[in-house]
Structure formats: structure tokens, C-alpha cells
């Protein structure tokens, strides 16, 4: 079952039917249902569908009742079980798809403890790109020592760095026969559930056979737990940048663990403006830097440090 097919199971019948009818239309911005990237439901507002070509506004007003009906189905009629994810603003559903949630926040001592009166839901359709790291993987693995080079992937938001990271993990975890590279144990820090997309303890994305995942936990604590309890050869983590992240990376490296990380930035100069990541760059912790091209999605350049 594809990502969009899974998502449609959560959506009220009237809206689901409209999406399927729109799929059958001759709209040039909507050539097939698989090109959908997001479905946005806003209370008392028109249905919006984002595709690779842009956003289409459907002349159907989504009711508050349809929002609540959808929300309850996402939570499997047990809102309490999903309280932590709700407070983080999203829920991961089957297939690795994610639903963004906004409404009236309930705050106690500076912490969000609930979101009431849900006003908008944003279904983000999950898509894996198996093999997207194949062109760059030879630059990351150290064949002679059967290990990897410490690697930092940088790009602006939305350019595919998490997708690339996930496929690198899959390759390293499974092993690469063509390169005679034996698979390594990978500890994945998946704070926001975007890498493995865990659903009831099962990864919805292909992260390889030798990967262990901690999700919904702050990155620094998760890194330390993985190093202490799972003996990873490699730690993989998305969007580093805080002082605590850097301390945890130092701890992992001093424990003999290799690392693959991502960070926001259009180039090395911009990433260097983050004082914490700059410390790692100055210490030459990273042996490889992968820079994604924001103009050409999927195009990557490897820099040996």
C-alpha cells in the first residue's frame, strides 16, 4: 500500500472521494495521485492539496466536525496515548506518514501539555527514495578499514537531506556487496520520527537490518543511551546544532563511534555561523561534508576535509 493510499484511510469519505475525483481530472498540476505531497484540512476553510507543481485549492469547505473525526481516527480513539506527539505538533501514522497538528495550546510552566480545539491537520505523504545515496556512498565508506568517514550533510530545509541520510543508513546497515563493505550496526537518533518513522515500535521506512532506533527523545540523551546500551559502530542523527548535541557527539566519538549527521545551511560558510557546529568543524571532527544542491534536488557534492 502506497503512502497516499494509507493516508486516505484516515480521511473522511467526502474528502477522500474529492481527492480521488481530482486525481481522475485532466488538471496538469495533478497528473496522478502519487504526486501529492501534502493534504491540508483547515476548519471552515477550503481543502488544499500540495503537489510537486504547487498547491491546489478545492472548493470544499472542511468542517470542524470532519477535523475532529479525522483527529480521533489518527489517535485511534485514544488521545491520551498520543499526548507526547500531540504536544510536539505531529503524529506519525502507518506507512511513515506524518500529520501536523495545530490548535489552541495548553501551556503549564512554559511547557505545552496539550492542544485543544484542533484547527488544522497537515498530512505529509512519506516517500522513500531507495538508492538515492548510491552515487555518494563510495565517498562515505572507508573500504580499507571497513568503516565510514565521519560525515556531515548540509542543505537548506526541504532539499532532501533527511531522505539522503535515511538511504545512507540503509546502505551502511545492510552492507554493500559491490564495494565489499560489510554491514555495520547503526544507532539512529530519530527525535522527530522523520528517519525511521516508527509506528508502534516498527520502522515504517527501510533503515537496514542492523539498525536500532530511539525516537521521540532529545538527541543528546538518545545518543548517550545508544552508545551505552547498543554498542553501535555508527550513530546517525538529523539536524544537529545545540551545545548539548555537540557534547553528545564528542562523547560518542571519544567512545570510538563513527557518525553521520545533518545540519541546516546552504553551504559550509553558513553552517559555520552556528557556533556549536563551528567547534566541530574547527576540530576537524568531520572527514566528509556532503552539500546538497537546492536548485537540483538530489544532486550532492562531497568535500573531503
KESE-39628 format. One record per residue (C-alpha): x, y, z. Coordinates in steps of 0.1 Angstrom, whole numbers, plus 2048, in hexadecimal, padded with zeros to 3 digits. Each point is the difference from the previous one (the first is absolute). Example, Ala and Ser with C-alpha at 12.3 -4.5 7.8 and 13.67 -1.06 7.14 Angstrom:
2
@u 87B; v 7D3; w 84E
@u 80E; v 822; w 7F9
END
This chain:
305
@u 800; v 800; w 800
@u 80E; v 822; w 7F6
@u 804; v 81E; w 817
@u 7E2; v 812; w 7F1
@u 7EA; v 7E1; w 802
@u 808; v 7FD; w 825
@u 7F8; v 824; w 806
@u 7DF; v 7FF; w 7EF
@u 7F5; v 7E5; w 819
@u 800; v 81B; w 81B
@u 7EE; v 81A; w 7ED
@u 7D9; v 804; w 800
@u 7EE; v 7F1; w 7E3
@u 7F4; v 820; w 7F0
@u 824; v 80E; w 7FF
@u 80F; v 7E0; w 7F5
@u 7E8; v 7FE; w 7E3
@u 808; v 823; w 7F5
@u 825; v 7F8; w 800
@u 7FA; v 7E1; w 7EB
@u 7EA; v 813; w 7E8
@u 81A; v 81C; w 7FD
@u 81A; v 7E5; w 7F8
@u 7EA; v 7F5; w 7E3
@u 7FE; v 823; w 7F2
@u 816; v 80E; w 7E4
@u 810; v 81A; w 816
@u 824; v 804; w 7F4
@u 80B; v 808; w 824
@u 7F2; v 7DF; w 80C
@u 80B; v 7E5; w 7E7
@u 7FB; v 7E3; w 818
@u 7F7; v 7FA; w 824
@u 824; v 7F6; w 809
@u 80C; v 824; w 7FA
@u 7EE; v 80C; w 81F
@u 819; v 80D; w 81A
@u 7E8; v 80E; w 81A
@u 7DA; v 801; w 808
@u 7F5; v 81D; w 816
@u 7E0; v 800; w 814
@u 7F7; v 822; w 810
@u 7E0; v 805; w 813
@u 7E7; v 814; w 7EC
@u 819; v 805; w 7E4
@u 804; v 7F0; w 7DD
@u 812; v 7DF; w 7FC
@u 824; v 805; w 7F3
@u 815; v 7E7; w 7EF
@u 825; v 807; w 7FA
@u 811; v 7EF; w 7E3
@u 823; v 803; w 7F1
@u 7F1; v 81B; w 7E9
@u 7F0; v 815; w 81B
@u 7E2; v 802; w 816
@u 7DD; v 7F9; w 7F3
@u 7E2; v 80E; w 813
@u 7E1; v 7EA; w 7FE
@u 7DE; v 811; w 803
@u 7F5; v 7EB; w 81E
@u 7FE; v 810; w 823
@u 80E; v 7E8; w 81A
@u 7EA; v 800; w 820
@u 80C; v 801; w 824
@u 7EE; v 7DE; w 804
@u 815; v 7F1; w 7E4
@u 820; v 80D; w 810
@u 7F6; v 7F0; w 821
@u 7F5; v 7DF; w 7EF
@u 822; v 7FE; w 7EE
@u 813; v 809; w 820
@u 7F0; v 7E4; w 814
@u 807; v 7E7; w 7E5
@u 824; v 80B; w 7FF
@u 802; v 7FA; w 825
@u 7EE; v 7DF; w 7FD
@u 7E6; v 80E; w 819
@u 81A; v 803; w 81B
@u 80C; v 824; w 801
@u 812; v 7FA; w 821
@u 817; v 7E6; w 7F0
@u 80B; v 81A; w 7E7
@u 803; v 81D; w 818
@u 826; v 803; w 7FD
@u 7FF; v 801; w 7DA
@u 7E2; v 818; w 800
@u 814; v 818; w 817
@u 81C; v 7FE; w 7E6
@u 7E8; v 80A; w 7E5
@u 7FE; v 7E0; w 7EB
@u 7F7; v 7DC; w 800
@u 810; v 7E4; w 7EC
@u 7E7; v 7E9; w 7F0
@u 803; v 7DF; w 7ED
@u 817; v 801; w 7E2
@u 817; v 81A; w 810
@u 7E8; v 81C; w 7F6
@u 7FE; v 81E; w 819
@u 7E3; v 815; w 809
@u 808; v 824; w 80C
@u 7E8; v 80C; w 81B
@u 7F8; v 824; w 80B
@u 7E6; v 80F; w 816
@u 7FD; v 812; w 822
@u 81E; v 7F6; w 815
@u 7FD; v 7F9; w 825
@u 81F; v 80C; w 811
@u 80C; v 7F8; w 823
@u 821; v 80E; w 80E
@u 80B; v 808; w 7DE
@u 7FA; v 7DD; w 7F2
@u 7E4; v 7F6; w 7E7
@u 7EC; v 7E5; w 812
@u 7E3; v 7FD; w 7E7
@u 7F1; v 80F; w 7E0
@u 7DB; v 807; w 802
@u 7E7; v 80B; w 7E5
@u 814; v 7F0; w 7E3
@u 7FD; v 819; w 7E3
@u 817; v 7F1; w 7E5
@u 80E; v 7DF; w 7F5
@u 81C; v 7FC; w 7E7
@u 806; v 7DD; w 7F2
@u 823; v 7FE; w 7F2
@u 804; v 7E3; w 7E9
@u 81E; v 7EA; w 807
@u 815; v 7F5; w 7E3
@u 821; v 7ED; w 801
@u 819; v 803; w 7E4
@u 812; v 7DF; w 802
@u 822; v 803; w 7F0
@u 803; v 826; w 800
@u 821; v 7FD; w 814
@u 810; v 7E8; w 7E7
@u 812; v 81B; w 7EE
@u 810; v 80F; w 81F
@u 804; v 7E1; w 816
@u 824; v 7F8; w 7F3
@u 80B; v 821; w 80E
@u 7F3; v 7F8; w 823
@u 80C; v 7DC; w 805
@u 824; v 7F8; w 809
@u 805; v 7DF; w 7ED
@u 822; v 7F9; w 80D
@u 7F5; v 801; w 825
@u 7DC; v 7F5; w 7F9
@u 7F2; v 81E; w 812
@u 7F3; v 822; w 7F6
@u 80D; v 824; w 801
@u 7F0; v 817; w 819
@u 7E8; v 813; w 7E9
@u 7EC; v 820; w 802
@u 7E4; v 805; w 7E6
@u 7F5; v 825; w 7FB
@u 7E4; v 810; w 7ED
@u 7E4; v 819; w 804
@u 7DF; v 7F2; w 80D
@u 7EC; v 7EB; w 7E7
@u 81D; v 7F6; w 7E9
@u 800; v 7DB; w 80A
@u 81B; v 7FD; w 81A
@u 7EB; v 7E9; w 817
@u 7F7; v 7EA; w 7E2
@u 825; v 7FD; w 7F7
@u 80A; v 7F9; w 824
@u 7E6; v 7E4; w 802
@u 80D; v 7EF; w 7E0
@u 824; v 803; w 80C
@u 7F5; v 7EF; w 820
@u 7F0; v 7E4; w 7EC
@u 81F; v 7FA; w 7EC
@u 817; v 801; w 81D
@u 7EA; v 7E9; w 815
@u 7FA; v 7E6; w 7E5
@u 823; v 801; w 7F2
@u 80A; v 807; w 7DC
@u 80A; v 7E1; w 7EC
@u 80D; v 814; w 7E2
@u 819; v 811; w 817
@u 807; v 7E1; w 816
@u 7F4; v 815; w 81D
@u 7F2; v 7EC; w 81D
@u 7E2; v 80E; w 812
@u 805; v 814; w 820
@u 7EA; v 804; w 81E
@u 7EF; v 822; w 7FE
@u 7F0; v 812; w 81E
@u 7E6; v 818; w 7F3
@u 7F6; v 81F; w 814
@u 7DD; v 808; w 7F2
@u 7F4; v 81C; w 816
@u 7E3; v 80B; w 7E9
@u 7FA; v 7DE; w 7F0
@u 80A; v 80B; w 7DD
@u 81B; v 7E6; w 7F9
@u 7F2; v 7DF; w 80A
@u 7DC; v 80B; w 805
@u 7F9; v 7E8; w 81C
@u 7DC; v 7F4; w 804
@u 7F9; v 7EC; w 81F
@u 824; v 7F6; w 802
@u 804; v 7F6; w 7DC
@u 814; v 815; w 7E7
@u 7EA; v 80A; w 7E2
@u 81E; v 809; w 7EB
@u 81C; v 7E9; w 7F4
@u 81D; v 808; w 817
@u 813; v 7DF; w 7FB
@u 804; v 7E0; w 814
@u 819; v 80C; w 81A
@u 7F0; v 820; w 80C
@u 7F3; v 808; w 822
@u 7E9; v 81E; w 805
@u 7F8; v 818; w 81D
@u 7E4; v 818; w 7F7
@u 7ED; v 81C; w 812
@u 81E; v 807; w 816
@u 817; v 81E; w 801
@u 81F; v 7F9; w 7EA
@u 81B; v 804; w 81B
@u 7F0; v 7E7; w 818
@u 7F7; v 7E8; w 7E4
@u 824; v 800; w 7F3
@u 80E; v 7F8; w 823
@u 7E7; v 7E4; w 805
@u 808; v 7F0; w 7DE
@u 826; v 801; w 807
@u 7FC; v 7F2; w 823
@u 7E6; v 7E5; w 7F8
@u 801; v 7F6; w 7DC
@u 825; v 801; w 7F7
@u 7FB; v 811; w 7DE
@u 81C; v 802; w 7E6
@u 7EF; v 81F; w 7F2
@u 7E9; v 81B; w 80F
@u 7E8; v 811; w 7E8
@u 7ED; v 820; w 809
@u 7ED; v 81B; w 7EE
@u 803; v 825; w 804
@u 81A; v 806; w 81A
@u 809; v 822; w 80D
@u 7FD; v 805; w 826
@u 81B; v 800; w 81A
@u 7F2; v 7E0; w 80F
@u 800; v 7F0; w 7DD
@u 825; v 808; w 7FD
@u 809; v 7F2; w 822
@u 7EE; v 7E0; w 7F8
@u 812; v 7FD; w 7DF
@u 821; v 805; w 812
@u 7F7; v 7E5; w 818
@u 7F7; v 7E8; w 7E4
@u 820; v 807; w 7ED
@u 815; v 7FB; w 81F
@u 7EF; v 7DE; w 804
@u 80D; v 7F6; w 7DE
@u 7DF; v 804; w 7EE
@u 7FE; v 80F; w 7DD
@u 7E5; v 819; w 7F7
@u 7E9; v 80C; w 7E4
@u 7ED; v 820; w 807
@u 7ED; v 81B; w 7EE
@u 7FE; v 826; w 805
@u 7ED; v 81D; w 7F0
@u 814; v 817; w 7EA
@u 805; v 808; w 7DB
@u 826; v 7FC; w 803
@u 81C; v 7FB; w 818
@u 804; v 825; w 807
@u 7DB; v 802; w 80B
@u 803; v 7E1; w 816
@u 81F; v 80F; w 810
@u 7EB; v 81C; w 80D
@u 7F2; v 7E7; w 819
@u 81A; v 804; w 81C
@u 7FB; v 7DC; w 80C
@u 803; v 7EF; w 7DE
@u 81D; v 817; w 7F9
@u 813; v 7F0; w 81D
@u 7FC; v 7DE; w 7F0
@u 80C; v 80E; w 7DF
@u 81E; v 811; w 810
@u 809; v 7DF; w 811
@u 7FD; v 7EE; w 7DF
@u 7E8; v 7E7; w 80E
@u 7F0; v 7FC; w 7DE
@u 815; v 7EE; w 7E5
@u 7E6; v 805; w 7E5
@u 7E6; v 81C; w 7FA
@u 7E4; v 7F9; w 7E8
@u 7F0; v 81F; w 7F2
@u 7DE; v 7FD; w 7EF
@u 7F7; v 817; w 7E3
@u 7E0; v 813; w 808
@u 7FB; v 807; w 7DA
@u 802; v 7DC; w 7F6
@u 7EF; v 7E9; w 819
@u 814; v 7E0; w 806
@u 821; v 80E; w 7F2
@u 81C; v 7FE; w 81A
@u 824; v 80A; w 802
@u 819; v 7EF; w 818
@u 81C; v 815; w 810
@u 81D; v 7EE; w 80F
@u 80B; v 813; w 820
END
